[in-house]
């Protein structure tokens, strides 16, 4: 297969990659000194110069960090058939590779949750309508609800979407060229295009890999895409945005901050599960080492929150220079080294966060 054809296949596969990289991000070759600012260029270089490909590229999070790790560690290389040739790759069954991918996946998900919360809560002023000359002021989630009410535009439930501004900008770009964003038919004028798009299914986004990054489900599991979820549950398609927003509004929210990152969960139980799933921090271990003593647990929570505010590790007490969650993740055992001193210091009985919901469930929660 010619190099140009392989590049085309790599580009097609990368189209479903969820991450977007800033222009100053550096991608480093794991085999030589080559580096660049383009994800595709580094993939082409690895293939052309080192006969190397990355397995399961579309599900890999944070390619730049991934390459940096294997540049400084000995990669477990194996042979694999790709693009009609036998090429080198990093073994996806190797334990270090699996742990690295899982860790990067969790870091990315945290960032996505922060973006999702921003789009759900922060008001935007005068967002132009996608279909007419009106403008809307409100959150991005409310904007989608408004588009549904005004023009029956239904990309999915707001709670399931992320990077909504980027999505709308892309769709607006197509429509400015008088192109239907569902079937890509081009029209001689805007009136004909709008008339065409008001007919189903042209008010929906096509199931293409280029749209994967706008659907939350793609970030939750490493190898699961939104099109698969829709195929498994056709009823989800028929649920309107209005019903989706109503369901969301009916949920009782007792927002609880994570001890390790900036994520805010809807309740303390969710925060505890979040810390276990995304940071490998099991609150049950703290309950055991404190003998399930309520006041010791309160001291620990307030101590951990105080340390995070000072950007100090609550495990080893060191000043954290890089990402806080990555530093905590690097500790296999996450019980504070100076636990006995912390448990006897009454200053940690005073809440760091007023009305901290996490403190309210310590006595009864398992």
For each residue, the residues with C-beta under 8 A, 3 or more apart:
1: 5 6 83 84 85
2: 5 6
3: 6 7 48
4: 7 8
5: 1 2 8 9 83
6: 1 2 3 9 10 47 83
7: 3 4 10 11 44 47
8: 4 5 11 12
9: 5 6 12 13 83
10: 6 7 13 14 40 43 44 47 53 83
11: 7 8 14 15 40
12: 8 9 15
13: 9 10 16 17 57 58
14: 10 11 17 39 40 43 57 58
15: 11 12 209 210
16: 13 58 209 210 212 225
17: 13 14 39 57 58 60 63 213
18: 58 61 108 212 213 218 219
19: 39 61 62 63 108 213
20: 213
21: 25 39 63 64
22: 25
23: 37
24: 37
25: 21 22 37 64
26: 35 36 37 64
27: 35 36 37 38 39 41 42 63 64 67
28: 34 35 42 64 67 68 71
29: 32 33 34 35 42 45 46 49 50 67 71
30: 46 52 67 70 71 75
31: 46 49 50 52
32: 29 49 50
33: 29
34: 28 29 42 45 49
35: 26 27 28 29 42
36: 26 27 41 42 45
37: 23 24 25 26 27 41
38: 27 41 42
39: 14 17 19 21 27 42 43 63 64
40: 10 11 14 43 44
41: 27 36 37 38 44 45
42: 27 28 29 34 35 36 38 39 45 46 63 67
43: 10 14 39 40 46 47 53 54 57
44: 7 10 40 41 47 48
45: 29 34 36 41 42 48 49 50
46: 29 30 31 42 43 49 50 52 53 54
47: 6 7 10 43 44 50 51 52 53 83 87
48: 3 44 45
49: 29 31 32 34 45 46
50: 29 31 32 45 46 47 88
51: 47 85 87 88
52: 30 31 46 47 87 88 89
53: 10 43 46 47 57 80 82 83 87 88 89
54: 43 46 57 60 63 89 90
55: 80 89 90 92
56: 59 60 92 222 223
57: 13 14 17 43 53 54 60
58: 13 14 16 17 18 209 212
59: 56 101 222 223
60: 17 54 56 57 63 66 101 104
61: 18 19 66 101 104 105 107 108
62: 19 65 66 104 107 108
63: 17 19 21 27 39 42 54 60 66 67
64: 21 25 26 27 28 39 67 68
65: 62 68 69 104 107
66: 60 61 62 63 69 70 100 101 104
67: 27 28 29 30 42 63 64 70 71
68: 28 64 65 71 72
69: 65 66 72 73 100
70: 30 66 67 73 75 90
71: 28 29 30 67 68
72: 68 69
73: 69 70 96
74:
75: 30 70 90
76: 90 91 94 96 97
77: 88 89 90 91
78: 88 89 90 91
79: 86 87 88 89
80: 53 55 86 87 88 89
81: 84 85 86 87
82: 53 85 87 89
83: 1 5 6 9 10 47 53 87
84: 1 81
85: 1 51 81 82
86: 79 80 81
87: 47 51 52 53 79 80 81 82 83
88: 50 51 52 53 77 78 79 80
89: 52 53 54 55 77 78 79 80 82 92
90: 54 55 70 75 76 77 78 94 97
91: 76 77 78 94 97
92: 55 56 89 97 98 101
93: 97 98
94: 76 90 91 97 98
95: 98 99
96: 73 76 99 100
97: 76 90 91 92 93 94 100 101
98: 92 93 94 95 101 102
99: 95 96 102 103
100: 66 69 96 97 103 104
101: 59 60 61 66 92 97 98 104 105 222
102: 98 99 105 106 222
103: 99 100 106 107 326 329
104: 60 61 62 65 66 100 101 107 108
105: 61 101 102 108 109 222
106: 102 103 109 110 277 278 279 329
107: 61 62 65 103 104 110 111 323 325 326
108: 18 19 61 62 104 105 111 112 219
109: 105 106 112 113 219 220 278
110: 106 107 113 114 261 262 263 278 325
111: 107 108 114 115
112: 108 109 115 116 162 216 219
113: 109 110 116 117 263
114: 110 111 117 118 262 263
115: 111 112 118 119 162 163
116: 112 113 119 120 162 216
117: 113 114 120 121 263 264
118: 114 115 121 122
119: 115 116 122 139 140 141 161 162 164 165
120: 116 117 139 140 141 158 159
121: 117 118 139
122: 118 119 139
123: 137 138 139
124: 127 137 138 139 140 143 165
125: 137
126: 135 136 137
127: 124 135 136 137 138 140 143 168
128: 134 135 172
129: 132 133 134 135 136 147 150 151
130: 147 151 153 168 171 172 175
131: 147 150 151 153 194 197
132: 129 150 151
133: 129
134: 128 129 150
135: 126 127 128 129
136: 126 127 129 142 143 146
137: 123 124 125 126 127
138: 123 124 127 142 143 146
139: 119 120 121 122 123 124 142 143
140: 119 120 124 127 143 144 158 164 165
141: 119 120 144 145 158 159 164 245
142: 136 138 139 145 146 158
143: 124 127 136 138 139 140 146 147 164 168
144: 140 141 147 148 153 155 158 161 164 241
145: 141 142 148 149 158 241 242 245
146: 136 138 142 143 149 150
147: 129 130 131 143 144 150 151 153
148: 144 145 151 152 153 154 240 241 242
149: 145 146 242
150: 129 131 132 134 146 147 153
151: 129 130 131 132 147 148 198 203
152: 148 198 203
153: 130 131 144 147 148 150 203
154: 148 203 204 240 241
155: 144 161 167 204 205 214
156: 160 161 205 215 226 241
157: 160 161 239 241 244 245 248
158: 120 140 141 142 144 145 161 164 241 244 245 248
159: 120 141 216 244 245 248
160: 156 157 215 216 217 226 244
161: 119 144 155 156 157 158 164 167 214 215 216
162: 112 115 116 119 213 214 215 216 219
163: 115 166 167 213 214
164: 119 140 141 143 144 158 161 167 168 214
165: 119 124 140 168 169
166: 163 169 170 214
167: 155 161 163 164 170 171 205 211 214
168: 127 130 143 164 165 171 172
169: 165 166 172 173
170: 166 167 173 174
171: 130 167 168 174 175 181 205
172: 128 130 168 169 175 176
173: 169 170 176 177
174: 170 171 177 179 180 181 184
175: 130 171 172 178 179 181 190 193
176: 172 173
177: 173 174 186
178: 175 186 187 188 189 190 193
179: 174 175 184 185 186 187 193
180: 174 183 184 185 186 187 193 196 197 202
181: 171 174 175 184 197 205 206
182: 197 201 202 203 204 205 206
183: 180 202 206
184: 174 179 180 181
185: 179 180 196
186: 177 178 179 180
187: 178 179 180 190 192 193 196
188: 178 192
189: 178 192 193
190: 175 178 187 193 194
191: 194 195
192: 187 188 189 195 196
193: 175 178 179 180 187 189 190 196 197
194: 131 190 191 197 198
195: 191 192 198 199
196: 180 185 187 192 193 199 202
197: 131 180 181 182 193 194 202 203
198: 151 152 194 195 202 203
199: 195 196 202
200: 203 204
201: 182 204
202: 180 182 183 196 197 198 199
203: 151 152 153 154 182 197 198 200
204: 154 155 182 200 201
205: 155 156 167 171 181 182 211 214
206: 181 182 183 211
207: 211 226 227 230
208: 211
209: 15 16 58 212 225
210: 15 16
211: 167 205 206 207 208 214 215 226
212: 16 18 58 209 215 218 225 226
213: 17 18 19 20 162 163 218
214: 155 161 162 163 164 166 167 205 211
215: 156 160 161 162 211 212 218 226
216: 112 116 159 160 161 162 219 220
217: 160 220 221 224 225 226 229
218: 18 212 213 215 224 225 226
219: 18 108 109 112 162 216
220: 109 216 217 224
221: 217 224
222: 56 59 101 102 105
223: 56 59
224: 217 218 220 221 228 229
225: 16 209 212 217 218 228 229
226: 156 160 207 211 212 215 217 218 229 230
227: 207 230 231
228: 224 225 231 232
229: 217 224 225 226 232 233 236
230: 207 226 227 233 234 236 237
231: 227 228 234
232: 228 229
233: 229 230 236
234: 230 231 237 238
235: 238 239
236: 229 230 233 239
237: 230 234
238: 234 235
239: 157 235 236 243 244
240: 148 154 243 244
241: 144 145 148 154 156 157 158 244 245
242: 145 148 149 245 246
243: 239 240 246 247
244: 157 158 159 160 239 240 241 247 248
245: 141 145 157 158 159 241 242 248 249
246: 242 243 249 250
247: 243 244 250 251
248: 157 158 159 244 245 251
249: 245 246
250: 246 247
251: 247 248 266
252: 267
253: 266 267
254: 266 267 268 357
255: 264 265 266 267 357
256: 264 265 266 267 268 270 271 356 357 358
257: 262 263 264 265 271 305 353 356 358
258: 261 262 263 264 265 271 274 275 279
259: 271 275 281 301 304 305 308 314 358
260: 275 279 281 308 324 325 328
261: 110 258 278 279 324 325
262: 110 114 257 258
263: 110 113 114 117 257 258 274 278
264: 117 255 256 257 258
265: 255 256 257 258 268 270 271 274
266: 251 253 254 255 256 270
267: 252 253 254 255 256 270 271 357
268: 254 256 265 271 272 357 358 360 361 365
269: 272 273 361 365
270: 256 265 266 267 273 274
271: 256 257 258 259 265 267 268 274 275 357 358
272: 268 269 275 276 283 358 365
273: 269 270 276 277
274: 258 263 265 270 271 277 278 279
275: 258 259 260 271 272 278 279 281 282 283
276: 272 273 279 280 281 282 283
277: 106 273 274
278: 106 109 110 261 263 274 275 325
279: 106 258 260 261 274 275 276 325 328 329
280: 276 329 334
281: 259 260 275 276 328 334
282: 275 276 285 286 334
283: 272 275 276 286 287
284: 287 288 366
285: 282 288 289 334 335
286: 282 283 289 290 297 300 335
287: 283 284 290 292 297 366
288: 284 285 291 292
289: 285 286 335 339
290: 286 287 293 296 297 300 339 343
291: 288 296
292: 287 288 297
293: 290 296 297 343
294: 297 298 362 363
295: 298 299 349
296: 290 291 293 299 300 343
297: 286 287 290 292 293 294 300 301 362
298: 294 295 301 302 348 349 359 362
299: 295 296 302 303 342 343 345 346 348 349
300: 286 290 296 297 303 304 336 339 342 343 348
301: 259 297 298 304 305 356 358 359 362
302: 298 299 305 306 348 349 350 351 352 356 359
303: 299 300 306 307 314 336 342 345 348
304: 259 300 301 307 308 314
305: 257 259 301 302 308 309 352 353 356
306: 302 303 309 310 348 352
307: 303 304 310 312 313 314 317
308: 259 260 304 305 311 312 314 324
309: 305 306 352
310: 306 307
311: 308 319 320 324
312: 307 308 317 318 319 320
313: 307 316 317 318 319 320 324 327 328 331
314: 259 303 304 307 308 317 328 336
315: 328 331 333 334 335 336 337
316: 313 331 337
317: 307 312 313 314 336 337 338
318: 312 313 327
319: 311 312 313
320: 311 312 313 323 324 327
321:
322: 326 327
323: 107 320 326 327
324: 260 261 308 311 313 320 327 328
325: 107 110 260 261 278 279 328 329
326: 103 107 322 323 329 330
327: 313 318 320 322 323 324 330 331
328: 260 279 281 313 314 315 324 325 331 334
329: 103 106 279 280 325 326
330: 326 327
331: 313 315 316 327 328 334
332:
333: 315
334: 280 281 282 285 315 328 331
335: 285 286 289 315 339
336: 300 303 314 315 317 339 342
337: 315 316 317
338: 317 341 342
339: 289 290 300 335 336 342 343
340: 343 344
341: 338 344 345
342: 299 300 303 336 338 339 345 348
343: 290 293 296 299 300 339 340
344: 340 341
345: 299 303 341 342 348
346: 299 349
347: 350
348: 298 299 300 302 303 306 342 345
349: 295 298 299 302 346
350: 302 347
351: 302 354 355 356 359
352: 302 305 306 309 356
353: 257 305 356
354: 351
355: 351
356: 256 257 301 302 305 351 352 353 359 360
357: 254 255 256 267 268 271 360 361
358: 256 257 259 268 271 272 301 361 362
359: 298 301 302 351 356 362
360: 268 356 357
361: 268 269 357 358 364 365
362: 294 297 298 301 358 359 365
363: 294
364: 361
365: 268 269 272 361 362
366: 284 287
